Amino acid sequence: MNICLLGDMEDLAAAYVGWLARVRGHRVLQLPEGTLGAEWSYEIDDCGEGTLRVGDARLSWREIDGVFVRLNPQPPTPEGLTLDPARHIAFLHERRHGLHQLLEAIRAPVINRPSAGRSNASKPAQMVELANAGFDVPKWIVTSSPMRAREFVAHCEHGAIYKACSGLRSRVRKVDTSLWGRLANGTTPTLIQEYVPGTDVRIHTVADRAFACEVAGAHGVDYRFEHDGAQYAPTSVPPTLAAACCEFARNAGLTLAGFDFRVTPDRRWWCLEMNPVPSFLSYEFTAGLPIGEAVLDAMEHGYAPRGLDTARLPPAAVERHDVGRATTSTTVTGCPSP
């Protein structure tokens, strides 16, 4: 098999998947975004036909069996290329759009395509989708109004947290004086959500498999940043919940996804969000979950989200996942699931 790693070759997940693929005897082709046009090049049409050139190697896209993608938010330019700031931004923009078109057109399994999991770009839109899919989602509000924020927090029994509305990685914090000061001075709309006491559980889905890891003992609200004392261990998940996570990811076009839950003492599973580009190594290495192996299994079996065989269908025939426009008002509320 020919497996491509596309994007950031310094990403640890990409390096790990590449190592596992080599252990299985697969050929691994590295396609760094920063060397596109210098060390590798391609052409491809809307039906997925074309050629990939990597060094002296030349392959048809039909010979590629899978692509694992990790794109850097701040990708490099080719060595020796000097551009003024405006042209530099335009260069990165055009190159990234070209790669997006490539990843949508490839017929082999792509983990994950740019069009997959698009609701993550708007946390409010994603939480509406999760609630509509039957997940328990803590009540929330998006607002730039100090008065509405205080009214909301006053009705949260255990207090509230706040985080960014966008898909950018941000630290989750308990509502504090910093937030009140920012709202008073005028800031962008902020997502405020009821705080749920309990234990953190991350569920990774890979195709139709679910891997759950409990994170306990962290000294803080967000164990990703406040990880002192955190202990990772595999845990069990209600079968119906595992199936719901797999179905949600599949409908979003995702082969690999990460769901964050807070589990209360009465065993109610509250879904906080879903990550379409999850970092899974810390969970795999500490809890012994074979997530990387499952990624390669999905490629080897030609897994296609939404039940479509993209290895035999042109991209135009693959159903697209469209997310509705977010409201333009400064206050949006989310009701808890029944």
C-alpha positions as CSV (number, residue, x, y, z in Angstrom):
1,M,0.0,0.0,0.0
2,N,1.0,3.6,-0.6
3,I,0.2,5.9,2.3
4,C,0.6,9.7,2.1
5,L,1.3,12.0,5.0
6,L,0.3,15.5,3.9
7,G,0.9,18.8,5.7
8,D,3.1,19.2,8.7
9,M,5.8,16.5,8.9
10,E,6.8,17.7,12.4
11,D,3.3,16.9,13.7
12,L,3.7,14.0,16.1
13,A,0.5,12.3,15.1
14,A,1.6,12.3,11.5
15,A,5.0,11.0,12.4
16,Y,3.4,8.2,14.5
17,V,1.0,7.1,11.8
18,G,3.8,7.1,9.3
19,W,5.9,4.9,11.6
20,L,3.0,2.5,12.1
21,A,2.5,2.3,8.4
22,R,6.1,1.4,7.8
23,V,6.0,-1.3,10.5
24,R,3.1,-2.8,8.5
25,G,5.3,-2.8,5.4
26,H,3.5,0.0,3.6
27,R,5.3,2.6,1.5
28,V,5.0,6.1,3.1
29,L,5.2,9.2,1.0
30,Q,5.8,12.5,2.8
31,L,4.1,15.6,1.3
32,P,5.1,18.6,3.4
33,E,3.0,21.7,2.6
34,G,6.1,23.9,2.8
35,T,7.9,22.0,-0.1
36,L,4.9,21.8,-2.5
37,G,6.2,22.7,-5.9
38,A,9.8,22.1,-4.9
39,E,10.1,18.5,-3.6
40,W,6.7,17.2,-4.7
41,S,4.0,18.3,-7.2
42,Y,0.7,17.0,-8.5
43,E,-2.1,17.4,-11.0
44,I,-5.6,16.1,-10.4
45,D,-9.0,16.5,-12.1
46,D,-12.5,16.5,-10.6
47,C,-12.8,12.8,-11.1
48,G,-9.6,12.1,-9.1
49,E,-7.4,11.3,-12.0
50,G,-3.9,12.6,-12.2
51,T,-0.3,12.2,-11.1
52,L,1.7,12.6,-7.9
53,R,5.4,13.3,-8.2
54,V,7.6,12.9,-5.1
55,G,11.3,13.3,-5.8
56,D,12.0,10.8,-8.6
57,A,8.9,8.8,-8.0
58,R,5.8,9.2,-10.2
59,L,2.5,7.6,-9.2
60,S,-1.1,7.8,-10.4
61,W,-3.5,8.9,-7.7
62,R,-5.2,5.5,-8.3
63,E,-2.1,4.0,-6.7
64,I,-2.6,5.9,-3.4
65,D,-4.4,3.9,-0.8
66,G,-4.8,6.5,2.0
67,V,-3.9,10.0,3.1
68,F,-3.3,11.2,6.7
69,V,-3.6,15.0,7.0
70,R,-2.2,17.4,9.5
71,L,-2.1,21.0,8.3
72,N,-0.2,23.6,10.3
73,P,-2.1,26.8,11.0
74,Q,1.2,28.7,10.2
75,P,2.7,26.7,7.3
76,P,6.2,27.6,6.0
77,T,7.1,28.9,2.5
78,P,9.6,27.1,0.3
79,E,13.2,27.7,1.3
80,G,14.7,30.7,-0.5
81,L,11.3,32.2,-1.4
82,T,11.1,35.8,-0.3
83,L,7.8,37.7,-0.5
84,D,6.5,41.0,0.9
85,P,3.8,40.6,3.6
86,A,0.8,41.0,1.2
87,R,2.2,38.5,-1.3
88,H,3.2,36.1,1.5
89,I,-0.4,36.0,2.8
90,A,-1.7,35.5,-0.8
91,F,0.8,32.7,-1.5
92,L,-0.2,30.8,1.6
93,H,-3.9,31.3,0.9
94,E,-3.7,30.1,-2.7
95,R,-1.5,27.1,-1.8
96,R,-3.9,26.0,1.0
97,H,-6.9,26.3,-1.3
98,G,-5.1,24.2,-3.9
99,L,-4.4,21.5,-1.2
100,H,-8.1,21.6,-0.1
101,Q,-9.2,20.9,-3.7
102,L,-6.7,18.1,-3.9
103,L,-7.9,16.5,-0.7
104,E,-11.5,16.7,-1.8
105,A,-10.7,15.1,-5.2
106,I,-8.6,12.1,-4.0
107,R,-10.6,8.9,-4.3
108,A,-8.7,7.0,-1.5
109,P,-9.6,7.4,2.2
110,V,-8.5,10.9,3.5
111,I,-8.3,11.4,7.2
112,N,-9.8,13.9,7.3
113,R,-11.0,15.9,4.3
114,P,-11.3,19.7,4.7
115,S,-15.1,19.7,4.2
116,A,-15.5,17.2,7.1
117,G,-16.6,18.4,10.5
118,R,-17.1,22.0,9.3
119,S,-19.4,22.9,12.2
120,N,-16.3,22.9,14.5
121,A,-15.5,26.3,13.0
122,S,-18.5,27.6,15.0
123,K,-18.8,26.1,18.5
124,P,-22.5,27.4,18.8
125,A,-23.4,25.7,15.5
126,Q,-21.7,22.5,16.6
127,M,-23.5,22.4,19.9
128,V,-26.8,22.8,18.1
129,E,-25.9,19.9,15.9
130,L,-24.8,17.7,18.9
131,A,-28.1,18.5,20.7
132,N,-30.1,17.7,17.6
133,A,-28.3,14.4,17.3
134,G,-29.5,13.5,20.8
135,F,-26.5,14.3,22.9
136,D,-26.9,16.0,26.3
137,V,-25.3,19.4,25.9
138,P,-25.0,21.8,28.9
139,K,-27.0,25.0,28.4
140,W,-25.0,27.9,26.9
141,I,-25.2,31.4,25.7
142,V,-23.2,33.5,23.2
143,T,-23.2,37.1,24.1
144,S,-21.2,40.4,24.2
145,S,-23.7,41.9,26.8
146,P,-22.4,42.0,30.4
147,M,-26.0,42.1,31.6
148,R,-27.1,39.0,29.7
149,A,-24.0,37.2,30.7
150,R,-24.6,37.9,34.4
151,E,-28.2,36.8,34.1
152,F,-27.2,33.5,32.5
153,V,-24.4,32.8,35.1
154,A,-26.8,33.6,38.0
155,H,-29.0,30.6,36.9
156,C,-26.1,28.1,36.7
157,E,-26.1,26.0,39.8
158,H,-22.4,25.2,39.7
159,G,-21.2,28.3,37.9
160,A,-20.1,28.7,34.3
161,I,-17.1,28.5,32.0
162,Y,-16.2,30.5,28.9
163,K,-14.3,29.8,25.7
164,A,-13.9,31.0,22.2
165,C,-16.8,30.7,19.7
166,S,-14.5,29.7,16.8
167,G,-12.8,26.5,16.2
168,L,-9.4,27.9,17.3
169,R,-7.8,26.1,20.2
170,S,-8.5,28.1,23.3
171,R,-8.3,27.5,27.0
172,V,-11.5,26.9,28.9
173,R,-11.8,29.0,32.1
174,K,-14.3,29.4,34.9
175,V,-16.1,32.8,34.6
176,D,-13.8,35.3,36.4
177,T,-13.1,39.0,36.7
178,S,-11.1,38.9,33.5
179,L,-14.2,38.0,31.5
180,W,-16.4,40.7,33.2
181,G,-13.7,43.3,32.5
182,R,-13.5,42.3,28.8
183,L,-17.3,42.4,28.4
184,A,-17.5,45.8,30.1
185,N,-14.8,47.2,27.8
186,G,-16.5,45.8,24.7
187,T,-15.3,42.5,23.2
188,T,-16.2,39.9,20.6
189,P,-19.2,37.6,21.5
190,T,-18.1,35.0,24.0
191,L,-19.4,31.5,24.5
192,I,-20.5,31.0,28.2
193,Q,-21.6,27.5,29.2
194,E,-22.9,26.0,32.4
195,Y,-20.2,24.3,34.4
196,V,-20.7,20.5,34.9
197,P,-18.9,18.9,37.8
198,G,-17.6,15.4,37.1
199,T,-15.0,13.4,35.3
200,D,-13.6,14.1,31.9
201,V,-13.8,11.4,29.3
202,R,-12.4,11.7,25.7
203,I,-14.0,9.3,23.2
204,H,-12.0,8.9,19.9
205,T,-14.0,7.4,17.0
206,V,-12.2,5.8,14.1
207,A,-14.6,4.6,11.5
208,D,-17.0,2.5,13.4
209,R,-14.9,2.0,16.5
210,A,-14.8,4.0,19.7
211,F,-12.0,4.3,22.2
212,A,-12.7,6.0,25.6
213,C,-10.2,7.4,28.0
214,E,-11.0,8.8,31.4
215,V,-9.0,11.8,32.7
216,A,-9.1,12.2,36.4
217,G,-7.2,14.2,39.0
218,A,-6.3,17.3,37.0
219,H,-6.0,20.4,39.1
220,G,-8.1,22.8,37.0
221,V,-11.0,23.2,34.7
222,D,-9.2,22.4,31.4
223,Y,-6.9,19.4,31.8
224,R,-5.3,20.1,28.4
225,F,-3.6,23.2,30.0
226,E,-3.8,22.3,33.7
227,H,-2.6,18.8,33.5
228,D,-0.8,18.5,36.8
229,G,-2.0,15.4,38.6
230,A,-4.0,14.2,35.6
231,Q,-4.3,10.4,35.3
232,Y,-5.4,8.7,32.0
233,A,-7.1,5.3,32.0
234,P,-9.2,3.4,29.5
235,T,-12.9,3.3,30.4
236,S,-16.1,1.8,29.2
237,V,-18.8,3.7,27.3
238,P,-22.5,2.9,27.1
239,P,-22.9,1.1,23.7
240,T,-25.6,3.4,22.5
241,L,-23.4,6.4,23.2
242,A,-20.4,4.9,21.4
243,A,-22.7,4.2,18.4
244,A,-24.1,7.8,18.5
245,C,-20.5,9.2,18.4
246,C,-19.6,7.0,15.5
247,E,-22.8,8.0,13.6
248,F,-22.3,11.7,14.3
249,A,-18.7,11.6,13.0
250,R,-19.7,9.5,10.0
251,N,-22.5,12.0,9.1
252,A,-19.9,14.8,9.4
253,G,-17.6,13.1,7.0
254,L,-15.0,12.3,9.6
255,T,-13.1,9.0,9.8
256,L,-11.2,10.2,13.0
257,A,-12.9,12.4,15.6
258,G,-12.6,13.3,19.3
259,F,-15.6,13.8,21.6
260,D,-15.2,15.5,24.9
261,F,-17.6,14.5,27.7
262,R,-18.0,15.4,31.4
263,V,-19.6,12.5,33.3
264,T,-21.5,13.3,36.5
265,P,-21.6,11.0,39.6
266,D,-25.1,9.8,38.5
267,R,-23.4,8.7,35.2
268,R,-25.0,11.3,32.9
269,W,-22.7,11.9,29.9
270,W,-22.6,15.6,29.0
271,C,-21.1,16.3,25.6
272,L,-19.0,19.4,25.6
273,E,-17.7,19.4,22.0
274,M,-16.3,17.4,19.1
275,N,-12.9,17.9,17.6
276,P,-12.4,17.0,13.9
277,V,-8.6,17.1,14.1
278,P,-8.0,15.4,17.5
279,S,-4.6,15.0,19.1
280,F,-4.8,11.4,20.2
281,L,-1.2,10.5,21.2
282,S,-1.5,11.4,24.9
283,Y,-4.5,9.1,25.2
284,E,-3.0,6.3,23.2
285,F,0.3,6.2,25.0
286,T,-1.0,6.7,28.6
287,A,-4.2,4.5,28.3
288,G,-3.0,1.9,25.8
289,L,-5.7,2.7,23.3
290,P,-4.7,1.5,19.7
291,I,-6.1,4.6,18.0
292,G,-3.2,4.9,15.5
293,E,-3.6,1.2,14.5
294,A,-7.3,1.8,13.9
295,V,-6.5,4.8,11.6
296,L,-4.4,2.4,9.4
297,D,-7.1,-0.2,9.6
298,A,-9.6,2.3,8.2
299,M,-7.3,3.1,5.3
300,E,-6.6,-0.5,4.6
301,H,-10.3,-1.3,4.5
302,G,-11.1,1.7,2.3
303,Y,-13.4,3.2,4.9
304,A,-15.6,6.0,3.5
305,P,-17.7,8.2,5.9
306,R,-21.5,8.4,5.2
307,G,-21.3,4.9,3.8
308,L,-20.1,6.0,0.4
309,D,-17.2,4.3,-1.4
310,T,-15.2,7.3,-2.5
311,A,-12.7,5.0,-4.1
312,R,-15.2,4.3,-6.8
313,L,-17.2,7.5,-6.9
314,P,-16.1,10.9,-8.3
315,P,-16.1,13.6,-5.7
316,A,-19.0,15.3,-7.3
317,A,-21.1,12.3,-6.4
318,V,-20.2,12.4,-2.8
319,E,-22.8,14.1,-0.6
320,R,-21.5,17.4,0.9
321,H,-22.1,18.4,4.5
322,D,-23.4,22.0,4.7
323,V,-23.7,23.9,7.9
324,G,-26.3,26.6,8.3
325,R,-25.2,30.2,8.7
326,A,-24.8,31.3,12.3
327,T,-27.1,34.1,13.6
328,T,-25.7,37.6,13.4
329,S,-27.2,38.7,16.7
330,T,-24.9,39.1,19.6
331,T,-26.9,36.8,21.9
332,V,-27.6,33.1,21.1
333,T,-28.8,30.6,23.7
334,G,-28.7,26.9,23.8
335,C,-31.1,24.9,25.8
336,P,-30.1,21.7,27.7
337,S,-31.2,18.5,26.1
338,P,-34.2,16.8,27.6
